[in-house]
Amino acid sequence: MANMVQIGHILRLRRSSRCSPLLPQLPRQSRSASDSFIHDRRRDTALKDFIDISVEIRNLPILGDVENVSVICLLYESEVGSAGPWRMLAISAPVRNSPHIVFPTNFSVEYIFEHAQHLKFEICDYLHETAVTVGRQNIRGGAIVKLDELIGAFGVRANKPLVAVDGRTEIGANLVVKGSLASKAQPVILQFGAHHLSKRDLFDESGLFFKIHRVENNGERTLIYRSEIVPNSLHPRWRPFTMQMCRIADNRNRLLEVTCLYRDELDKVGVIGQFHTTYAKLKYGAGEENVYNVINSKKLQKKDYINSGTFELIKFTDVSFYSFLDYIISGTQLHLAVAVDFSQPLGYSEGNQDTSSFLGDFQLALRAIGGIVRDYNSSKLFPALGCGAKVPPTFYESQQFCLNLSVDPICRGLDGVVEAFKKASKEVIPIRSGHFAHVIYYIAKMAQSAGARGLHYFVLTIFTRGVIEDLKDTVSAVVYASKLPISIVFVGIGDNNFDDITRLAFAGKHLAVEGRQAERDIVEFVELNQLKDAKESVERTKFRVAQQALRQLPRQLTSYMRRNNISAKPPIQTSRGSQPSTVLQPESNTSSNSNRVAPLRHKNDHLPMKKDSCSLRPPLIGRLARPKSECDEDDDADVLWESSDDFALMRETRSGSVNNKSRPEQRKKSQGTREIQKQNVALRQPILHLPPEGRSCHSAIGRVPSDPFRKKYY
């Protein structure tokens, strides 16, 4: 009887809490996912990236008295747009006025992924007499550069024309800007031990320690480490210690001199012996390669002298912390995927005003998030799905269909996604409930089949205005996706109840279902109405939406790479400047590309693929930025890239002026580039199935391979 009373009490408490046991309860002080508590609870372990920027001025007109006037460069930053507002970051040192100016010091700018960072460089006169900057009437010129342009072209210079203060007139000079990733700390953990070190006598109670000196080019010794003192014994061992690799090995073959010493009871210090090694040798780790004879130079003249003991390396750990930008410049691409929930919860009106409001909010959030992510993908092709609607022509309920109502979910550019959404919103009929598990599983399988590990990472953005109807299945799908290269962003539109999505984002890696726990925190939630402000500009609202949605993405990407032991490879030089078209994909094939990677196929395929379907293409290696077309989405000025040695060689090869002796070297480079391109296999799964009898194939979508946790779906 007592047990029944307790069970009844537990059931009443559970009903009163109105909280699903699958998800944790939110803190009482706040119920909104747009508040900062969700982000504050996560300790941001992502490393910060800094970009070193070098600046040159070429063909600068000489004005006034050259002896009394120098030139300085002012650097401003805007996180909202190219129109400002601008915040001053730094001022360069004065440089003597001349047609060709190279500023000796580099600017350092912190890289922030979720912001579209614009940099403005202003060239001003500087008077030595007053030692102050002349007013704006004497600003020689300026130029605006997007930081993403420099990141996509490390090692290549961006050439921008200097424009007068009016913003239109070119003064005939060029601003040459080059960006490079600032070096980061690279700690190395070392531990040494020794055996049978020489003693002065039988009752020697002296302490032992060692010093490490770096041998410079001129032969001088620089002390870089001194160990603690341990008691003398047959097998002394010192504590592990950490040093920065730049101190140990600015040159990997730099000699390191290790000297073993003793300190007696009278506090006198003497030398037992020494040996030499290098960082390259230490990297072999513990073993025979790193056992050294401790040699005392004063005892070498003795006949039977071999050594004064041995020193051995016990531990060597090269702790390389790779940041988000390390992976990006090594070739990792971000792929935006879009899913729209058309369902309308109870109490939601179906008027034209609500439809237009949903369309406006969708475009605002899509361009805010997609405007950042698209710059990290060379193809500009985005898979777009829909759920929670009746699909024409038979109007059966579907929780997974192509947003463009075709058999291929790929859309070209953000404009293509918007056009597909407009078309679908006019033709589909919303239903009362929307399920998210289907689209999460589909994009997760796409990420799983994306090819070489570490080269592709997906960002699934789900737009919804209702609650999660399939809560358990959605949690199971998120747990399944947490082991794959994918992050999920929920965007809540309207004033409905988003408590379940809020708790889903709050759960993080503690999310669990049926004994399976999420490996990573991959879910973010943005409630759009809480970020919109009628008094502010649209650009400012987009800035806040992108910041809220993408703030944790660098941490999520690096956590996936670390869990799977994926290191950043040598940088791949690509140009992420202006990209072509955001127009819709043509219905018929207009061109063929024999170099395209063949799409993945499944043995149970039933429908043939189009000859040149819109598969996500691998990155173009070493491609020069082209002039911008009229259909480009952003209004940034064109960027003219000044070629490095590799690009110069490419031009000479095309013109036929290259030497025959250098052709074998070119072939090796081109073969290496082709090998990198081969690793980037087709990113989507063109695995199609026929719809049920009597239904249209417009909503047929790729069938994903079976998964033991979701057999009920497929």
C-alpha atoms as one frame of an Amber mdcrd trajectory, in Angstrom:
protein
   0.000   0.000   0.000   2.820   2.363   0.881   4.479   1.645  -2.463   1.298
   2.521  -4.354   1.056   5.821  -2.482   4.652   6.651  -3.392   4.093   5.741
  -7.044   0.997   7.920  -7.165   2.902  10.798  -5.613   5.700  10.435  -8.198
   3.194  10.403 -11.055   1.479  13.539  -9.751   4.825  15.317  -9.461   5.756
  14.319 -13.013   2.443  15.551 -14.392   2.714  18.807 -12.482   6.232  19.506
 -13.734   5.128  19.191 -17.395   8.706  18.328 -18.307   9.559  15.396 -20.526
  11.889  12.935 -18.797  13.962  12.858 -21.997  15.081  16.451 -21.488  16.429
  18.325 -18.463  14.460  20.999 -16.649  15.463  24.570 -17.414  16.685  26.827
 -14.605  13.818  28.626 -12.887  15.279  32.076 -13.427  15.025  31.841 -17.210
  13.015  29.934 -19.795  14.335  31.449 -22.994  16.939  29.892 -25.232  17.897
  33.310 -26.515  19.130  34.315 -23.057  22.783  33.919 -22.240  22.487  31.120
 -19.699  22.671  28.406 -22.353  25.954  29.821 -23.622  27.285  30.674 -20.180
  26.932  27.082 -19.000  29.333  25.956 -21.745  32.954  26.627 -21.147  34.322
  27.848 -24.447  37.391  25.692 -25.003  37.929  26.748 -28.611  41.268  28.419
 -29.225  41.243  32.006 -30.377  42.698  32.744 -33.795  44.556  35.907 -34.715
  45.357  37.037 -38.244  48.606  38.911 -38.893  48.086  41.442 -41.684  50.919
  43.085 -43.597  50.221  46.252 -45.598  51.981  47.820 -48.594  51.197  50.904
 -50.659  52.199  51.055 -54.315  52.193  53.966 -56.778  51.310  56.499 -54.087
  51.365  60.065 -55.500  53.952  62.333 -53.868  52.325  65.470 -52.490  53.756
  68.390 -50.496  57.056  68.529 -48.656  58.465  65.003 -48.568  60.934  65.790
 -45.799  58.329  66.926 -43.266  55.490  64.536 -44.075  55.317  60.833 -43.368
  52.505  58.362 -43.911  50.606  56.255 -41.381  47.965  53.567 -41.805  44.807
  53.489 -39.677  42.943  50.197 -39.307  39.201  50.090 -38.563  36.840  47.145
 -38.113  33.093  46.773 -38.658  31.199  43.652 -37.630  27.867  44.748 -39.112
  28.667  45.647 -42.708  30.848  47.570 -45.110  28.911  50.758 -44.321  29.994
  50.784 -40.660  29.896  51.783 -37.892  33.691  51.562 -37.720  35.814  50.915
 -34.664  39.503  51.808 -34.699  41.811  48.873 -33.985  45.349  50.130 -34.512
  47.610  52.808 -35.994  50.879  51.984 -37.699  54.203  53.672 -37.073  55.035
  56.626 -39.365  56.846  55.704 -42.580  58.741  58.074 -44.875  56.626  59.289
 -47.781  57.514  57.497 -51.040  55.740  55.896 -54.015  56.258  52.402 -52.580
  55.668  52.063 -48.843  55.997  48.897 -46.778  54.767  49.272 -43.210  57.285
  47.456 -40.989  54.878  46.161 -38.335  51.943  43.843 -38.941  48.421  44.432
 -37.713  46.873  41.688 -35.579  43.110  41.080 -35.808  41.164  38.522 -33.803
  39.175  36.208 -36.049  35.505  35.756 -35.079  33.653  33.168 -37.132  30.084
  34.341 -36.521  30.810  37.905 -37.679  31.325  39.168 -41.217  34.389  41.209
 -40.354  35.121  44.156 -42.648  38.452  45.963 -42.358  38.994  49.529 -43.528
  42.517  50.826 -44.157  43.026  54.593 -44.307  46.300  56.156 -45.453  46.944
  59.527 -43.810  49.686  62.135 -43.769  51.655  62.523 -40.543  53.462  65.777
 -39.729  56.759  65.511 -37.869  56.498  69.114 -36.691  53.311  68.670 -34.676
  53.529  64.890 -34.262  49.775  64.628 -34.746  47.639  63.219 -37.487  46.307
  65.723 -39.986  42.509  66.058 -40.237  40.286  64.055 -42.546  40.757  66.602
 -45.301  44.292  65.236 -45.749  43.441  61.525 -45.785  45.132  60.266 -48.933
  42.798  57.334 -49.525  41.290  54.179 -48.124  40.148  50.672 -48.996  37.816
  48.075 -47.471  38.759  44.398 -47.300  36.687  41.522 -45.969  38.675  39.386
 -43.560  37.317  36.211 -45.180  39.087  37.189 -48.397  42.440  37.107 -46.622
  41.690  33.819 -44.852  40.831  32.146 -48.143  44.107  33.255 -49.706  46.861
  32.824 -47.137  50.135  33.336 -48.950  48.527  35.421 -51.714  48.262  39.206
 -51.657  44.974  41.049 -52.131  45.345  44.135 -54.308  42.772  46.908 -53.719
  42.675  50.370 -55.325  42.867  53.255 -52.872  39.763  55.435 -53.019  39.512
  59.080 -51.967  37.424  60.260 -49.020  34.317  60.619 -51.200  34.374  56.827
 -51.673  34.273  56.969 -55.469  37.396  58.578 -56.914  40.452  56.349 -57.248
  43.738  58.114 -56.534  45.858  55.787 -58.673  47.541  53.955 -55.784  47.018
  50.369 -54.693  46.745  48.825 -51.249  48.415  45.401 -51.094  47.295  43.322
 -48.114  48.529  39.889 -47.087  47.162  37.794 -44.232  48.716  34.934 -42.308
  47.627  32.894 -39.331  49.462  33.995 -36.214  51.544  31.329 -34.522  50.032
  29.693 -31.463  51.482  28.013 -28.431  52.654  24.453 -29.116  53.532  22.866
 -25.778  55.816  19.840 -25.589  55.810  17.588 -22.513  59.169  15.986 -21.645
  60.395  13.729 -18.860  63.915  12.414 -18.290  65.473   9.763 -16.111  69.042
   8.574 -15.509  70.893   5.391 -14.562  74.134   4.796 -12.629  75.339   8.378
 -12.540  78.835   8.766 -11.098  79.177   9.324  -7.334  81.992  11.109  -5.583
  82.124   8.485  -2.800  80.098   5.738  -1.180  78.261   8.086   1.159  77.497
  10.729  -1.428  74.197  12.426  -0.502  74.255  15.179  -3.112  71.212  16.144
  -5.154  70.965  15.791  -8.938  69.520  18.175 -11.503  70.035  19.028 -15.157
  69.974  22.040 -17.449  68.983  22.293 -21.105  70.740  24.847 -23.301  69.892
  25.710 -26.900  72.981  26.038 -29.097  72.644  29.171 -31.235  74.066  29.695
 -34.713  77.024  31.627 -33.334  77.833  28.839 -30.869  76.436  30.558 -27.790
  74.363  28.603 -25.278  70.925  29.857 -24.183  69.450  28.351 -21.023  65.880
  27.229 -21.699  65.150  24.898 -18.761  66.464  23.932 -15.321  65.033  20.910
 -13.511  64.255  20.415  -9.851  66.796  18.688  -7.562  66.202  15.006  -6.764
  68.172  12.794  -4.326  71.050  10.830  -5.790  70.163   7.196  -6.471  70.855
   4.447  -8.988  67.839   5.407 -11.078  66.847   9.038 -10.508  63.758  10.322
 -12.293  62.640  13.928 -12.695  59.108  15.256 -12.928  57.542  15.864 -16.370
  57.834  19.442 -17.559  56.305  21.493 -20.344  58.098  23.730 -22.817  57.037
  25.622 -25.905  58.244  24.122 -29.148  59.372  27.524 -30.419  61.889  27.657
 -27.550  63.122  24.124 -28.100  63.221  24.086 -31.863  63.040  27.226 -33.915
  65.001  24.904 -36.174  64.170  21.203 -35.837  67.817  20.256 -36.146  68.914
  22.835 -33.603  71.321  21.236 -31.117  70.191  20.948 -27.514  72.869  20.508
 -24.870  71.770  18.670 -21.716  74.121  19.003 -18.744  73.744  16.804 -15.657
  74.943  18.402 -12.398  75.068  17.685  -8.684  74.743  19.908  -5.634  76.431
  18.601  -2.461  75.619  19.177   1.185  77.901  22.244   1.178  75.840  23.759
  -1.641  78.653  23.323  -4.162  77.677  22.591  -7.763  79.648  20.248 -10.006
  79.259  18.769 -13.474  78.685  15.024 -13.920  78.551  15.100 -17.712  76.603
  16.209 -20.737  75.213  15.064 -24.097  73.616  16.578 -27.196  70.299  15.884
 -28.900  67.784  17.585 -31.208  64.042  18.098 -31.253  63.772  15.874 -34.328
  65.397  13.026 -32.405  63.310  13.580 -29.282  60.157  13.173 -31.376  60.914
   9.451 -31.678  59.844   9.196 -28.037  61.014   6.788 -25.372  63.220   3.983
 -26.643  66.728   3.064 -27.698  66.966   6.130 -29.957  66.773   8.405 -26.929
  69.205   6.737 -24.513  72.321   8.902 -24.172  75.759   8.451 -22.643  76.554
  11.177 -20.137  80.124  12.194 -20.976  82.468  14.136 -18.713  85.039  15.838
 -20.932  87.634  15.855 -18.122  87.547  12.041 -17.838  87.817  11.284 -21.541
  91.598  10.898 -21.286  91.245   7.878 -18.984  91.752   4.532 -20.716  88.772
   2.612 -19.380  86.356   5.538 -19.337  83.055   4.846 -21.122  80.581   7.238
 -19.562  79.439   8.792 -16.311  76.050   7.132 -16.524  73.181   7.187 -18.988
  70.285   9.551 -19.559  67.038   8.434 -21.157  63.880  10.076 -22.399  60.887
   8.664 -20.527  58.087  10.731 -22.047  57.671  12.927 -25.107  54.259  14.374
 -25.940  53.815  16.951 -28.667  50.561  18.604 -27.615  49.269  20.210 -30.797
  46.072  22.174 -30.209  44.406  22.817 -33.552  41.970  25.690 -33.742  38.927
  26.136 -35.955  40.879  28.192 -38.455  43.659  25.585 -38.597  41.125  23.109
 -39.986  39.554  25.646 -42.341  42.822  26.631 -44.023  43.801  22.960 -44.291
  40.774  22.292 -46.511  37.757  21.672 -44.262  34.559  22.966 -45.866  31.302
  23.926 -44.152  28.100  22.792 -45.873  24.830  24.536 -45.071  21.724  22.330
 -45.086  18.224  23.770 -44.664  15.017  22.164 -43.388  11.674  23.996 -43.150
   8.832  22.822 -40.922   5.585  23.870 -42.644   3.339  22.550 -39.875   0.975
  24.980 -38.162   0.255  24.272 -34.487  -3.211  24.601 -33.004  -4.281  28.205
 -32.659  -2.070  29.361 -35.514  -3.981  31.380 -38.123  -3.586  30.710 -41.829
  -3.975  34.245 -43.144  -1.843  35.867 -45.815  -0.321  38.182 -43.224   1.052
  35.261 -41.209   2.381  33.616 -44.372   4.218  36.757 -45.463   5.559  37.250
 -41.931   6.894  33.682 -41.902   8.517  34.247 -45.298  10.152  37.480 -44.138
  11.470  35.921 -40.930  12.720  32.892 -42.879  14.669  35.062 -45.316  16.091
  37.177 -42.502  17.397  34.197 -40.533  18.556  32.277 -43.621  20.620  35.165
 -44.967  22.018  35.909 -41.513  23.217  32.332 -40.941  23.826  31.320 -44.538
  25.655  34.553 -45.307  28.384  33.449 -42.909  28.503  29.705 -43.654  28.394
  30.003 -47.456  31.825  31.671 -47.566  33.387  28.417 -46.324  32.117  26.323
 -49.236  33.368  26.516 -52.802  30.306  25.034 -54.517  27.514  27.222 -53.041
  25.135  24.242 -53.305  22.794  23.669 -50.372  20.474  20.697 -49.742  17.029
  21.977 -48.689  14.278  19.778 -47.244  10.751  20.263 -45.979   8.506  18.511
 -43.472   5.077  18.821 -41.884   2.972  19.299 -45.031   0.808  17.615 -47.660
   2.746  17.463 -50.897   1.196  17.824 -54.373  -0.172  16.435 -56.577  -1.768
  13.748 -54.380  -1.385  15.823 -51.190  -0.401  13.026 -48.859   1.249  13.894
 -45.563   5.040  13.920 -45.712   7.681  14.561 -43.065  10.534  14.559 -45.582
  10.445  16.026 -49.071  12.595  18.190 -51.311  11.935  21.865 -50.713  12.016
  22.531 -54.458   9.394  19.752 -54.956  11.803  17.848 -57.173  13.725  14.612
 -56.752  16.949  16.493 -55.999  17.125  18.544 -52.773  20.114  20.618 -53.934
  19.553  24.359 -54.452  21.999  26.848 -55.912  22.897  29.577 -53.474  20.751
  31.232 -50.841  18.531  32.743 -53.527  17.829  29.248 -54.781  16.728  28.151
 -51.310  14.459  31.200 -50.959  12.861  30.604 -54.361  12.298  26.944 -53.517
  10.657  27.944 -50.228   8.367  30.454 -51.965   7.304  27.822 -54.459   6.688
  25.187 -51.794   4.745  27.551 -49.509   2.265  28.183 -52.343   1.765  24.528
 -53.293   2.005  22.444 -50.112  -0.726  22.288 -47.463   0.521  22.591 -43.859
  -0.522  19.971 -41.330  -0.791  20.212 -37.556   2.383  18.355 -36.573   5.949
  18.368 -37.824   8.565  15.670 -37.224  12.269  16.525 -37.254  13.835  13.072
 -36.924  13.559  12.282 -40.642  15.478  15.339 -41.872  18.095  15.022 -39.111
  18.778  11.402 -40.066  18.964  12.288 -43.750  21.544  15.074 -43.344  23.438
  12.954 -40.797  23.761  10.157 -43.353  24.863  12.720 -45.915  27.602  13.847
 -43.530  28.590  10.234 -42.906  29.024   9.634 -46.655  30.804  12.923 -47.349
  34.164  11.339 -48.120  37.523  11.906 -46.452  37.200  12.540 -42.737  37.876
  16.056 -41.600  37.264  17.700 -44.977  33.503  18.264 -44.659  31.317  19.544
 -41.830  27.556  20.108 -42.111  25.424  22.806 -40.490  21.744  21.805 -40.502
  19.427  24.773 -39.915  15.814  23.837 -39.085  13.164  26.577 -39.295  10.041
  25.861 -37.257   7.105  27.629 -35.609   5.815  24.756 -33.507   6.658  22.212
 -30.847   8.495  18.913 -31.333   5.789  16.297 -31.906   8.209  13.361 -32.253
  10.290  14.247 -29.204  11.724  10.796 -28.489  12.584  10.161 -32.133  14.170
  13.608 -32.475  16.298  13.036 -29.375  17.363   9.663 -30.794  18.284  11.328
 -34.104  20.336  14.020 -32.335  22.170  11.363 -30.303  22.928   9.485 -33.524
  24.136  12.670 -35.268  26.405  13.677 -32.373  29.059  11.199 -33.535  29.118
  12.646 -37.064  30.492  15.928 -38.512  27.294  17.914 -38.118  25.825  20.722
 -36.027  22.104  21.507 -35.756  20.617  24.989 -35.391  16.900  25.360 -34.609
  15.375  28.718 -35.545  12.034  29.388 -33.842   9.718  31.704 -35.778   6.629
  33.168 -34.130   5.375  33.320 -30.560   4.660  29.640 -29.983   5.876  27.346
 -27.210   9.530  26.417 -27.810  10.224  24.879 -24.391  11.081  21.430 -25.778
  13.573  22.851 -28.274  15.030  25.046 -25.541  15.600  22.036 -23.294  17.026
  20.074 -26.230  19.637  22.797 -26.765  20.269  23.063 -23.028  20.884  19.298
 -22.609  24.119  19.371 -24.625  26.158  16.180 -24.445  24.082  14.969 -21.469
  21.273  14.111 -23.884  20.467  10.382 -23.691  17.822   7.948 -24.902  17.490
   4.172 -24.501  20.924   3.863 -22.926  22.698   5.834 -25.657  24.257   9.191
 -24.795  25.254  12.039 -27.062  28.978  12.215 -27.730  29.053  15.966 -28.330
  27.015  19.097 -27.857  25.695  19.862 -31.360  22.363  21.703 -30.901  21.730
  25.453 -30.840  18.406  27.293 -30.653  17.548  30.824 -31.743  14.180  32.401
 -30.943  13.906  35.001 -33.661  11.277  37.258 -32.083  13.501  37.903 -29.077
  16.316  39.125 -31.328  14.235  41.380 -33.563  13.997  45.058 -32.732  11.879
  47.389 -34.840  14.074  50.342 -33.865  17.243  48.780 -35.269  18.322  48.127
 -38.823  17.959  44.778 -40.540  21.739  44.405 -40.691  21.983  44.777 -36.931
  19.314  42.100 -36.436  21.088  39.740 -38.827  24.287  40.350 -36.899  22.654
  39.229 -33.625  20.984  36.197 -35.240  24.267  34.974 -36.718  26.081  35.567
 -33.445  23.493  33.586 -31.476  23.256  30.719 -33.976  26.925  30.233 -34.886
  28.722  31.215 -31.710  29.406  27.619 -30.659  30.098  26.176 -34.118  33.927
  26.489 -33.958  33.945  24.668 -30.614  31.637  21.959 -31.964  33.787  21.406
 -35.052  37.055  21.188 -33.119  35.475  18.836 -30.561  34.515  16.450 -33.380
  38.023  16.594 -34.839  39.662  15.905 -31.476  37.350  13.028 -30.600  38.206
  11.382 -33.910  41.951  12.169 -33.776  41.849  14.289 -36.918  44.751  16.709
 -37.152  44.938  19.802 -39.312  46.815  19.061 -42.515  49.169  21.470 -44.324
  47.264  24.519 -45.589  45.458  24.312 -48.919  45.473  27.630 -50.728  42.025
  28.473 -52.025  40.302  31.699 -52.865  37.045  32.227 -51.030  36.359  35.565
 -52.612  33.425  36.247 -54.895  31.534  33.152 -55.882  29.192  32.700 -58.800
  25.513  32.542 -59.055  22.811  32.119 -56.584  20.236  31.534 -59.310  18.133
  28.407 -59.504  19.456  25.261 -61.117  18.241  24.895 -64.724  15.756  22.136
 -65.342  17.750  20.605 -68.168  21.438  19.948 -68.379  23.219  22.797 -70.108
  26.819  21.712 -69.686  28.823  18.639 -68.940  31.819  18.266 -66.705  33.882
  15.169 -67.307  36.015  15.833 -64.235  33.125  15.666 -61.785  33.359  12.994
 -59.141  30.872  10.198 -59.691  28.081  10.247 -57.076  27.708   7.473 -54.560
  25.159   4.814 -55.428  23.334   2.139 -53.529  22.623  -1.359 -54.723  18.872
  -0.789 -54.281  18.615   2.250 -56.560  15.429   2.283 -58.612  15.456   5.629
 -60.359  18.200   6.802 -62.736  20.120   9.937 -61.900  20.274  12.969 -64.122
  23.379  13.049 -66.248  24.759  16.153 -64.583  22.837  16.417 -61.355  23.821
  19.118 -58.956  26.190  17.253 -56.656  28.249  19.141 -54.131  31.561  19.705
 -55.847  34.974  19.371 -54.215  36.962  22.551 -53.595  38.910  24.071 -56.443
  42.554  24.080 -55.445  44.669  27.064 -56.373  41.871  28.748 -58.293  42.210
  32.436 -59.089  39.294  34.670 -58.135  37.215  35.634 -61.143  35.439  38.936
 -61.853  32.084  39.081 -60.118  28.939  38.351 -62.100  25.692  40.273 -61.847
  23.956  37.491 -59.956  26.386  37.473 -57.018  24.730  37.939 -53.658  27.067
  40.352 -51.893  27.968  43.837 -53.051  31.609  43.804 -52.057  34.135  45.247
 -54.460  36.055  42.912 -56.728  39.325  41.557 -55.446  42.319  41.328 -57.752
  44.774  38.731 -56.527  48.448  39.255 -57.066  49.888  35.889 -57.940  52.458
  34.119 -55.835  55.221  32.017 -57.357  52.901  29.053 -57.927  50.338  31.159
 -59.735  53.040  32.861 -61.791  54.285  29.442 -62.867  50.736  28.520 -63.830
  50.463  31.563 -66.058  53.806  30.856 -67.698  52.685  27.302 -68.374  49.485
  28.472 -70.056  51.323  31.032 -72.170  53.973  28.506 -73.213  56.846  30.598
 -71.884  57.872  28.190 -69.184  61.156  26.337 -69.466  61.017  22.692 -70.471
  63.196  21.780 -67.506  60.530  22.954 -65.074  57.703  20.923 -66.640  58.354
  17.743 -64.567  58.085  19.847 -61.398  54.784  21.255 -62.652  53.468  17.752
 -63.308  54.322  16.737 -59.739  52.454  19.753 -58.363  49.417  19.109 -60.552
  49.400  15.430 -59.568  49.444  16.431 -55.893  46.522  18.784 -56.490  44.539
  16.037 -58.248  45.158  13.664 -55.331  43.678  16.231 -52.938  40.659  16.666
 -55.202  40.094  12.901 -55.382  39.704  12.773 -51.610  36.692  15.075 -51.810
  34.062  12.585 -52.964  30.465  13.402 -53.712  28.778  14.836 -50.651  25.157
  13.934 -51.144  23.377  10.616 -51.420  21.517  10.414 -54.708  19.773   7.242
 -53.588  16.177   7.485 -54.698  13.171   5.288 -54.181   9.817   5.156 -55.917
   6.904   6.650 -53.995   3.939   4.479 -53.036   1.617   3.484 -55.824  -0.547
   6.343 -57.014   1.696   9.036 -55.547   3.915  11.498 -57.327   7.674  11.202
 -57.351   7.948  14.937 -56.602   8.377  14.180 -52.915  10.610  11.168 -53.375
  13.899  11.751 -51.642  17.104   9.830 -51.206  16.678   6.661 -49.193  19.383
   6.428 -46.582  20.884   3.096 -45.532  19.099   1.402 -42.669  20.000   2.219
 -39.098  19.156  -0.123 -36.210  17.738   2.750 -34.157  15.278   4.004 -36.765
  13.934   1.058 -38.737  10.449   2.421 -38.197  11.137   5.328 -40.577  12.380
   3.474 -43.634
